[in-house]
Amino acid sequence: MASQPMPTAAGVAPEPESGGEQTPRSHPLVTHAAVLAIALPITLSNATVPLIGFVDTAVVGQLGVPHLIGGVAIGSVIFSMLYWTFSFLRMGTTGLTAQALGARNSRDIAGHLLRALLMALTCGIALIVLQWPIRSASFWLTGGSPEVLAAATTYFDIRIWAAPAGLVNFALLGWFIGLGRAGMAFAIQLFLNLMNIALAVVFGLVFQWGVSGVAWAALLAENIAALAGILLAARVARVMKASAPLADAVDRAKLLRSLSLNGDLVVRSLTGYAALIVFTAEGARSGDVTLAANALLYGMMAITIYLLDGFAFAAEALVGRSIGARDRAGFDRAVVISTIWALVFAALLSAVIWWAGPSIIALSSKSLDVQAAAIAYLGWVAISPLFGVWCFQLDGIFTGATLTRDMRNTMIVSIAIFLLAYVVLVRAMGNHGLWAAYMVLFAARTVTLGMCYPRLVRRSFA
């Protein structure tokens, strides 16, 4: 089946709410409005992603038992790590889809979705099959008291069955973002996350199922959202007249290209685990109170990361589309405009955390010891947006350009720097040193990716 001509503006132009002017269809002008039309819906929906883990922790926190908070915290971290490993299903799909859109190749637009869904289902089933060794290895790495690990086991054993649906949602999100369909990505994510939060409150507090209740909430929400997302993607493909034979899902050349890009992203994600594992394990060694305090604070920091990622996602989509269309001017504008808005939001987030952080902590846990410990380290969370925004933006730019090898290599170097900082700073500063090492990680990622940026431009527009 040959590639079909792309449809009229209804199928390929930015969504109506972008409000931006356009040059001819093949080279849509990158404006502030176009960036915000992608970034703001994704930012709003992303805010609810870490909010799930934060609400889960807060729901269990109402029971006033630190080891239950720690158990959900460890369980949430494990699934964050597992899903982070397979984040290539979103990142790789976004870059490839955006470039296919820029090149106006309707067959590849559909084919990238088929391959992403196939890989998502395969990986999700593999996680279910391997759940026992995954759980054992994860608990060995994170550590924790017997009471904490018992609660984490309850959470893990239920939520692992949502893995296929969770990874399918990653693939769908990447495809929608690659098309610039931020409104649809927003609708799916918001539906998923708000349903998860609501069910966690009902099952955890109203039905008093505790830890198992928040796990069942995640399981049901992921599956319902995946089904809704597949139906919506099929409708979008029909409207765009984008189709591909099922054989494209296993086309050797195309699949190898996807696997090559995704392999680099897997290595990058696995390498990035070192920071999260070290962070959680160090908190567990410091006792249940410090573990619970770090969990609350990390949840707050994760919310800021997901909020800022909306602008990185905008960079991914617009950079990828500009490269596919061979539009250097559009590329430069996408980089500059998305980064300006990301910096503005980073400063606002930092100010909000300084002002509202103590109140958020007080609402999140009834344990006075946990509250006191969390407030002691709140300053690190407040400055984290200003440290992290630079590397998040560079991640988005490199993802849109599908230069995943540079992302892999720079993460390896950055984690080595983080581990060195961890050894030195924790010995000198305790838990403050642990948070300081995380800021060093952000800075190292920024510097190493920044050094590779000139090569990215040369390769993309040679």
N, C-alpha and C positions, 0 to 999 in steps of 0.2 A: 504494500500500500504506500503510494507516494505521499509526501508531505502535502497537506492541503493549504491553500492560501489562507492567511489569517482573516478573520471576519472584520466587519466594520468596527468603528470605535467602541461600540457596546461591548465587544469581546476583549479588547486589548488595552483600551485607554485606561488611565487611572480612574478610580472610582469617582463618582460625581462629587462627593464631599471634599475632594482635594482642593477644589477651587483655584487650581493653578492654571496659568495660560499654557498653551501647547504650541510647539513648532510642529511641522508635519509629523504624521503618525509614527514614523520609524524613529524619530528622535524627540520624544516628549521632553519639554524643558523642565529641568530640576529646579524647583522653587522652594521657598520656605514652606508654602502651603502644601506642596507635594510631599515634603519630608514629614511634616506634622500629620498629614492624612494617613501615613503609615505608622508613624511613631506613637501617636497618642492612643489610638485604639489598642495597639499592642502593649503599650505601657500600662494602660488601665487593666487589661486582662492579665498581664504578667504580674501585676501587684497581688492578684489573688492566688498565684501559684505557690509562693512561699508562705502566703497567708494560711494555706491549708495546714502545713506543718505547725505554724505558729498557733492556729486555732486548736489543732489537736493537742498541742502542749498545754495551751491555756485551759481547754476543757478538762483534761486530766488534772491540771493544776488546781482546779476547784476542789479536788478531793483532799488537797493539803498534804500529800505524801510525796516527798522528794524522789523516792526510788521509782515511782510510777511515771513522774515527769521525765526522769532519766531514761527509763525504758522506752517511752515513746520517742524521746530525742534520738536515742541510738537507732531505733527502728526507722525513723524518718531519714536519718543520715545515711543508713544503708541503702534505702531506696533512692535517695538523691544520688548516691554514688553509682548505683546500678543504672539509673536512667541517664546519668551524666556520661557513662560509658557509651551509651547508645544515642548520645546527642547528635551523632553524625546523621541520623535519620532525619533530623530537622535541618542541621547546618548544610550538609551536602545537598539535600533536596532543594533548599532555598537557592543556593548559588547556581546549580545546574538549571533549575527551572527559570530563574531570572535571565540567564544567558540565552536559553531557548526562546524566551519571550522577546528579548532584544533582537535575536536573529529571525524572529517570526516563523519559527519551526513548530507547527502545531502537533506534528507526530511526536517530537521529542518532549513537548509539554506533557502530553498524556503518558508517554513511555516512562518518564522520570517518576510519575506518580505510581504507576504499576510496579516498577522495580522497588520503590521505597516501601510500598505496602507489603510486597512479598518478603523483603528483608525484615520488616517489622514483625510480621507474624512468625517467621522462622526464629528470630532471636527471642521473641517473647515465649514461645513454646520451649526453647532451650533453657530459659531461666526457670521455668516450672520444673522441667525434668531434673535440673541440677540444683534445686532449691536447698537440699540438705547440706551438701558441701559448701554452697555459697553462704548459708547461714552460719555454719561452723567456722569457716574462715573469717567471716566478717566479725563475729563475736570475739574470736581470738585476737584480731587486730585492734578492735576498739577497747576491749576489756570492759570492766564494770563489776559491781558487786553481784552476788547470786540473785538478789532481789531485783536489781535492775535488768539483768539478763533474762530472768523469768518473764518480766513484763514485755521486754523486747521480743522474746520468742512468740508470745501470743500475737503481737502486732504483725510480725513478719509472716507467720504461718498462714494468716488470712490474706494479707495484702498481696502476697506473691502471685496469687491467682489472677490479679489484674494486669500482670506484665504484658501479655499480648495486646490488650486494649490500650494500655498506656503508651506502648511503642507505636502503635498505629496512630494514636493522637499526635505523637511527635512528627511522624511522616506527613500527616495531613496539614499540620501547622506550617511545616517548612514549605509545602507546595503552595498553600494560600499566600504566604508571605512572598515567595518567589514571584507570584503573579501580581503582587501589589494589592491583593484583595484583603487589605487590613481589616475591613469591616467584618468580613466572614471569619477571618482568624479570630477576631475579637469575640464574635458571637459564640463560636465553639468553645474557646477557652473560658469565657465568662460563664457559659452554661455549665461546663464541667466543674469549675472551681466553686461557684456559688452552690451548686448542688452538693458538692463534697462537704463544704462548710456546714450547710444546713443539716445534712444527714449526720455529720459528726456531733452537732449539738443535740439533735433528737436522740440518736442512738446512745451517745456518751452520757448525757445528763438527764434527759427526760426518761429514757428507758433504763438508765443507770447501768449500761453495759461496760462503761469504763474504757479500758484500752481496746478490748475487742470491738466495741462500738465504733471507734474512730477508724479502725482498720476496715470494717465492713462498709463504712461510708465511702472510703476510697475505692474499694472494689466495685461497688455498684455504680458510682459516678463515672469511673473510667470506662466501663463497658457501655453504658448508655450514651455517653458522649462520642465514643468511637463509632457506634452505629449511626448516630445523627450526622457525624462528620463525613462518613462515606457517602451517605445519601446526598449531602450538600455538594460534595466534590463531583459526583456523577452529574448533577444538575449543571454545575459550572462548566464542566467539560462539554456538555451538549450545547450550551449557549455559545461557547467559544468555537464550536465545531472542531475541537481538538480530540483526535482519536488515534489509537494505535492498536495493532493486533496483539493478542495476549502473548504471542511469541516474542514480542519485544521485551517482555519482562525477564526473559532468560536469554536474550540475544547475547552471544558470547562477548563480542567486542564492547557493547554498551555496558554490559554487566561488569566486565573487568575494569572499565573506566570508573564506574561507580564504586566498585570494591577497592580500587586503588586509592581514590580520594577518601573513602570512608575508613580504610585501614589507617591512614595517617591520622585521622581524627580520633580513632579508637586509641591509638598509642598516646596521643595528646591527652585524652580524657583519663586513661589509666595512669599516666604520669601525674596528672593533676590530682589524682586520688591521694597522693602522698600528703599533701597539705591538709586535706579534710580528715584523713585517718589520724595523722599526727595531732591535729587540733582536738579531735574527739577523744583520742586515747590519753592525751596529756590531761584533759579535763577529768576523765574517769580516774586517773591516778591521783588526782588532787582531792577526790572525795565526791560524794553525791551532791553536795551543795554547790560546789564549783562546777560540776558537770551540768547541773540544772541551770545555773546562772549563765554559763557559756551557751547553753542551748537556746535560752531566751534571747540572748544578745545576737547569736548567730542568725536566729530567725529574723531579727530586725535588720541585720546587715543583708541577709538574702533578699528581703523585700526591696531594699535600695538597689541591689544588683539587678533584680528583675525589672524594676522601674527604668533604670538606665539602659537596660538591654533593648527597650523599645526603639531607641535611637540607633543602636547597633544593628537591629533588624532592618531599620529603614536604610541604613548604609548598605547592608547586604543586598537588598532588593534593587536599589537604585544603582549601586556599583555594578552588580551583575548585569543588569539591563543595559547599562552604558557600555560595558565591555562587549556584550553580545552584539550591540549596534555599532561598535567601533566609534563611539562618541566620547572623545577625550575631554571635551569641555563639560559634558554632562557628568563624567566621572569626577572631575575636579570639584564641581559644584556640589555633588552628592557628599563628598568627603568633608568639605568645608562647612556646609550648612548643617549637616547632621551633627557634626562635632560641636558647633557653636551652641545648638540647642541642648546637647547632652551636658555641656559645661554649665549652662544656666540651671538645668534641673539638678545637677550634682550639688551646686551651691545651695539651692533651696532645700534639698533633702538633708544636707548637713545641718542647716539651721533648724529644721523641724525636729531632728533627733535631739539636738541640744536642748530645745525647749520642751518637747513633749515626752522625751525618753523616760524620765522618772515615773510619770503617770502611766505610761504603757506598761512598765515593769510592775507597778503596783496592781494593775488590773490583771496581769498575766499569772500571778502566783500569790497564794495566800501565805506562803512561808516567808516569815520576816527575814530569816537567814538568807534565803535565796534572793530576796529583794535587795538586801544590803550588799551582797556580793555582786549582783548585776549592776547596781549603781556605781560601784567602785570601778568598773571597767567600761562604763558607758561611753567615755570619751573616745575610745578607739573606734566604736561603731559610728560615732558622729563624724570622724574625719575620713572614714573608709570611702564614702562616695568621691571625695576629692582625690584620693589615691587611685581608685579603681577605674574611674571614668575613661582614662586614656587607653588602658589596655582593652577595655570592653569595646571601644570604638575601633581600635585596630583589629580586633578579632572579627568584627563585622565586615570591615573592608577586605581582609584577607579571605574571609568566607565567600563573599560575593565574587571575588576574583578566582575562587577555587584553587588557591595556592596553599593547599593544606600541608604540604611538606614543610614549608617554613613555619607554619603554626605548630607542627609537631616538634621540630628541632628547637624552636625558641622556648617551648614549654619545658622541654627536658633541661635546658640550661637554667631556666628560671627556678625550677623545683630544686635543682642542686644548690642554687644560691639561697633559697628558702630554708633548706635543711641546715645549711651552715649557720644561717642567722638564728634558726631555732635553737641549735645547740648552744650558741654563745649567749643569746638573749634570755632564754628561759633560766639558764644557770645564774644569770645576773639579776633578773627581774621577776622571776616566777611567772605567774599567769599574765602579768603585764607584758613580759617578754614574748609569750605565745602570741598575743595580739599584735605586738610590734613586728614579729616575724611575718605575719600575714600581710602587713602593709609593705614589707620588703618584697614579698612575692608580687604584689601588684606593680610595684616600681620596676622590678626585674623584667616582668612581662612587657611593660611599656617600652623599656629601653631596647630589649632584644628585637621586638617586632618593629620598632621604629628604625632600627638599623637595616632591616630588610625591606622597608617601604620603597626606597628608590628602585630596587630590583623588581618589585611588583609592578611599578609603573612601566618600566622598560619592557617587561615580558608581556604585559597586557596590551600595549600599543606599539609593538615593534613594527 
